[in-house]
Amino acid sequence: NPNYRLHPGAFLKDDLETLGMSKKTLAEKSGISRTIINEVIKGKRNITPAMAMKFEEIIGEPASFWLKAQTDYDLFVKKL
């Protein structure tokens, strides 16, 4: 279960490190700009359904994981 206090960008950063994949490579494979990927990792941008599907394809974590992590984080922030 994801830690809802963490923005899902933290999981993305961990997954990239585990895979030995650079943000540049993820950007090239996904068609998502490096700027956007950086913003997600820094918690400045939310993961969209389209991004979640690309991450599933490239990283292997299901799209539902990314979207649930984003929703859980958003709900946590709203409750603060």
C-alpha positions in Angstrom: 0.0 0.0 0.0 1.4 3.4 -1.0 2.3 5.9 1.7 -0.5 8.4 1.1 1.6 11.2 2.6 4.1 11.0 -0.3 3.4 12.5 -3.7 3.5 9.6 -6.3 6.5 11.4 -7.8 8.5 9.9 -5.0 7.6 6.4 -6.1 8.4 7.3 -9.7 11.9 8.5 -8.6 12.4 5.3 -6.6 11.3 3.1 -9.6 13.6 4.9 -12.0 16.6 4.4 -9.6 15.7 0.7 -9.1 15.5 0.2 -12.9 18.7 2.3 -13.5 16.6 4.4 -15.9 17.2 8.1 -16.4 14.5 10.7 -16.6 15.7 11.4 -20.1 15.1 7.7 -21.1 11.7 7.7 -19.5 10.9 10.9 -21.4 12.0 9.4 -24.7 10.1 6.1 -24.2 6.9 7.8 -22.9 6.7 10.9 -25.1 6.3 12.9 -21.9 8.7 15.9 -21.7 11.6 15.8 -19.2 10.2 19.0 -17.7 6.9 17.3 -16.9 8.6 14.2 -15.5 10.8 16.4 -13.3 7.7 18.3 -12.0 6.0 15.0 -11.2 9.1 13.8 -9.3 9.3 17.1 -7.4 5.6 16.8 -6.5 4.7 19.9 -8.5 2.5 18.1 -11.0 0.0 15.4 -10.7 0.0 12.1 -12.5 -2.7 11.9 -15.1 -4.5 8.8 -16.4 -2.5 9.1 -19.6 0.8 9.3 -17.7 -0.2 6.4 -15.5 -0.8 4.2 -18.6 2.6 5.2 -20.0 4.3 4.4 -16.7 2.6 1.0 -16.5 3.9 0.2 -20.0 7.5 1.3 -19.3 8.0 0.8 -15.6 5.6 -2.1 -15.0 3.7 -0.6 -12.0 0.0 -0.8 -12.9 -1.8 2.4 -14.0 -4.2 1.8 -11.1 -1.2 2.0 -8.6 -0.2 5.5 -10.0 -3.8 6.8 -10.0 -4.6 5.4 -6.5 -1.3 6.9 -5.1 -2.2 10.3 -6.7 -5.8 10.2 -5.3 -4.6 9.1 -1.8 -2.1 11.9 -1.8 -4.7 14.5 -3.0 -7.2 13.4 -0.3 -4.5 13.6 2.4 -3.5 17.1 1.3 -7.2 18.2 1.3 -7.7 17.0 4.8 -4.7 19.1 6.1 
